[in-house]
């Protein structure tokens, strides 16, 4: 995933550790998680997912466990 940073002073930061995202030749080189968040590397992405899992419990509820009926 490449994103052009342009000439702005706006910095992009890792969603987990808050370090600046890595750049190469003026282009962002972040690790992008399936949920759309950007991380400085795959370890921060994995740690963030682990924290969310521990905080929220299971990753997702199954269809038969939801609070609505068809």
N, C-alpha and C positions, 0 to 999 in steps of 0.2 A: 504494500500500500504506500504509494507516494503521494504527497500533498505539497504543493508549492507554498512556501512561507512568504514569498514576496520580500519587500524591503521594510516591512513594518517591525515595530519593536514588540509587537504582541507575541508573547511566548506561549507555546503549548507545553503543558505539563502532564506527567504520568498521573493517571487516575488513582493509583495506589500510593506511590512513594513521593509524589509531587516534584520529582526531578524533571528537568527539561527533557523533552523528547529528543532523541538523537536526530541529527541532520547530516546530510551528505550533499555537498555542492548546492546548498541552499534548499534542499528538499527534505521534508520530514521523512524519517524512516522508522515510524512507530510500529509496535506490535498491536494489531487490532483484534479485540475480542469479538465473539459472535454477537454480543449485545451492543456493539458499536463504540464501546469505550476504547481509548488509546492508552497504551502502556509503553514504558521505555524498553521492556524486554518480556519474554515469555514467562519469566519467573514472577514478575509483578502481576501479570495477568492471572497466573495460577494461584498466587497468594490471595488476590482479591476475590477470586471465585471461592476459595476455601473459607475466607472470612464470611462471605455472603451465605454459604451453605451452613456454617456453624451458627450464624445468627438467625437464619430463617428456617432452619430444619431442612426438610427435603427440597430438592431442586424444583419440583413441580408436582402439583396434585394430578392424579389420574382423573379421567373424565367421570368415572362413577363415584368419585369422592367429592365432587363439586357440589355447591349449595343450590343448584338449580335442576329442574327436571324438565324433560321434553314433553 
